[in-house]
Amino acid sequence: MVSKEEVYKIAQLARIGITEEEAQRFSEELSSILDHVKKLDSVDVSSVEPMTHVHGSFNFFRSDRVEDSFPIEDVLANAPDTNGQFFKVPIIKG
Amino acid sequence: MREDIAFWEIEALRRGLLEGEFSSKELVALFLDRIERFKSLNAFVRLCDDAMKEAEKADVLLKDPVQRKRKPLLGIPVALKDVILTKGVTTTACSRILSNFLPPYSATVTTKLQEAGAIIIGKTNMDEFAMGSSNENSYFGAVKNPWDTERVPGGSSGGSAVCVSARLAPAALGSDTGGSIRQPASFCGVVGIKPTYGRVSRYGIVAFASSLDQVGTFAGTVKDAAEVMEVISGFDRNDSTSVEMEVPKYSASLTGDISGIRIGVPKEYFVGGIDAEVSDSIKKALTLFEKMGARIVDISLPHTEYALAVYYIIAPAEASSNLARYDGIRYGVRAEGANDLIDLYYKTRSEGFGPEVKRRIMLGTYVLSSGYYDAYYLKAQKVRALVAGDFKEAFDNQCDVIVCPVAPTTAFKLGDKVDDPVKMYLNDIFTIPVSLAGLPGLSLPCDFDSKGLPVGLQIVGNAFDEETVFKVAYAFECEAGLKGKHPKMVT
């Protein structure tokens, strides 16, 4: 069971503002999903290594060469607010 | 231009273009006209303004003896799920938070299609951030199934599935994380393939769950799907999870002969929860396979029942991490009226994400949070290894492909499952295990139920053995005689 207090804490971690009504709904829905997930408790995994990659882990190497990156104008083109060559954000602490 | 041309296979369209029977411009116009006419299906969220201009260029290249040989899709219109970046064409993943995003670059698959001569005609509707099984979670509204417009097309690539089902384009790309290509292909009566994880580049695809996401193809026939997969597959230095391995000419494996092929049938896929009609249709298909000379082998994938639970830990966990980037700072829609930076995050993400996306971010954040990591995420990764191990055992010792249902039911009614997330998630019980194991899976129409709705058959292959999957699918398609069936409203 995920309590409403826990829901508020998770929402804070996820940086999602939620209403009282949403907190209630998430509490019920997350509980019901986690209930289903409980199934896994009955699986014996004492001798199983966790999967890290479906085809086994391998390293991907490339040469360490300087290449062109996107022009700054292109990168900033989608930003809601900019100042010169920078992203602009509101005051850190209001 | 003759309307029936919209229903031709790619090879026939190509011949028509090469022989000058029609131009690429006329072909694009034909499909644009159909898109307009069947607008009520809501399959497209955006059209590419320069499609006509690109078609004109293709028409010039079609006269060039070198180019017309080199480019397998020259002048052929293709649609892309709105999760695939297209430089200069808004790409939103059907989320409010990305509703103004103009990509500064194209996905590798987009570029590959363009290099092969394809005309990108438009972007298709989908569940927001590819999270959903009914296409009811789109910021741009639900998509309707052309076989019965009161029913869902499946999801999350519902728009791409409908696009091909209604022949609004001969082929479309989608993405599949837990079944998002195969299940809508099944609901809409088209061919849909999710290739092996690593076969196709994910560069320029809006990420959902990175250890599961794969791009694949919707097409009207197996041969068309194979031809498009040949174009989009292959290693990409911009995606370190793509695999450096030669791409076979899939269309060359379509011989129609499957005698001696061993088809594994997992007993766990025919118990509880599956609709009796669907189960009967699959069994009928197995009889046909046997008649064609394939050998049916009973197999067991004992950890099947845990796959859904594993998925609903791993996918939301990865999603909560991937979607942390939507902060209203670098791109996307920023909320108004925030007092300070953290307030901006809260407001932007609260207004920008829809309910299902929030639910999954919350779930993922919960299972990754301090104190719960071992109990949920680590445990899920271990059980995932067991699920994958089941498939390995079967392919190592018992069979060449696995045949099973795609989904437990045919298309359900709009609104039927929106209030119960777990009920909605159960749609994916037969596609998710394959995703967890990273294997290729193809959905192919195999029958119709008593309501006249298409039933899909899933053919699963060993890792990087799409060839055998295509071969078996093609042989079945030739025998089953369903190729010419289209929804009444669109013919």
Interface residues (C-beta under 8 A of the other chain):
Chain A: V2 E6 V7 I10 A11 L13 A14 R15 I16 G17 I18 E22 F26 E29 L30 S32 I33 L34 H36 V37 K38 K39 L40 V43 V45 V48 E49 P50 M51 T52 H53 V54 H55 F60 R62 F70 D74 V75 A77 N78 A79 P80 D81 F87 V89 P90 I91 I92 K93 G94
Chain B: N100 F101 L102 P104 Y105 Y197 G198 S211 R237 S240 T241 V243 H303 E305 Y306 L308 A309 V310 Y312 I313 S320 A324 D327 G328 I329 R330 Y331 G332 V333 R334 A338 N339 D340 L341 I342 D343 L344 Y345 Y346 K347 R349 S350 F353 K358 R359 I361 M362 L363 T365 Y366 S369 Y376 L378 K379 A380 Q381 K382 V383 R384 A385 L386 A388 P421 V422 Y425 L436 A437 G438 A463
